[in-house]
Amino acid sequence: MGKLCRIFTVLLLVIMAWSVPSPSCAVELPRAPGWQLVWSDEFEGKGIDRSKWDFDFGNGFYAYDTKQWVNGWGNNELQYYTNAPENAFVKDGMLHLRVMKESFMGCGYTSARLKTRDRFGNSLFSKTYGRYEFRAKLPASKAIWPAIWMLPQNDAYGVWAASGEIDIVEVDGQTPNQIRNTIHFGSRWPANAFVRKDYNLPVNQRVTDFHVYAFEWEPGEIRSYIDGQLLATHNFWWSSSKKVEVRGVAPSNESELNRWPAPFDQPFYIIMNIAVEGRFPNDPDETTVFPADMVVDYVRVYDKVGGYDQLSPRGEGPLPFSMKN
């Protein structure tokens, strides 16, 4: 009888081990009630679907308003973005974006930046409001900077950050147990503003495990989630198109603000990328691991069943000017 009990106990432990997922294999969340799928990429084909995604190239961009080239994408980034199959590919039903240590076009690293807007500025997919989900695992090593984020399809209120930016998830590679979520708004640089939320993952979990990152965007409110847990609720921001020559200026009164809920009332497109930081002390060193991959299982976008509620009231926060009674 004792022997049978021991056999039964062993079998039970084996069954339990098979049935409980490890942190590196997080269970896919059920589809959120009240939301209807309208766009997705499950990465089930042999390659990247070019009807849905295009690439950014190089190590910077031309700023037409200031008529100058901006190196390092405005952040002193060290990588050169390519569309090479070594930097971006689909394997086993998942998208891989890979940053590599290699000399190319004057840079010491190559990587990939995928987006749902083509190189000519045409929309492959952009949307106002909705629920956006990404099941992904992100690299974590010193100076490695993966991000899943969104920019406006058209700069309706002016260049960054007057027309907004939504950072769904970013990781500072030196903190593999922490993610951050940020919204950028305000006037164009240097009078821009932002609200950021940092979140520490539960014990024994890392960004290198699979997690479901999501946010729900409705008129006047943006909610950020990880694995179904609410991370942050944003309901305060502002936008102004005021400038002097090419520099943004903070508004001096309410009439100089764009109508609420600007800038988050226009179509945004999706971006996924891995950057290499170039700001001391976050430069890569001998501890930085290359190559490093962002692996994305799926991207899904939903619309709210029955439409969106009335505009949420502006939340509490510091306005860029003092209102006079």
Secondary structure, 3 states (H helix, E strand, C coil): CHHHHHHHHHHHHHHHHHHCCCHHHCCCCCCCCCEEEEEEECCCCCCCCCCCCEECCECEEEECCCCEEEEHHHCCCCEEECCCCCCEEEECCEEEEEEEEEEECCEEEEECEEECECCCCCECCCECCEEEEEEEECCCCCCEEEEEEEEECCCCCCCCCCCCEEEEEECCCCCCCEEEEEEEEECCCCCEEEEEEEEECCCCCCCCCCEEEEEEEECCEEEEEECCEEEEEECCCCECCCEECCEECCCCCHHHCCCCCCCCCCCEEEEEEEEECCCCCCCCCCCCCCCEEEEEEEEEEEEECCCCCCCCCCCCCCCCCCCCC
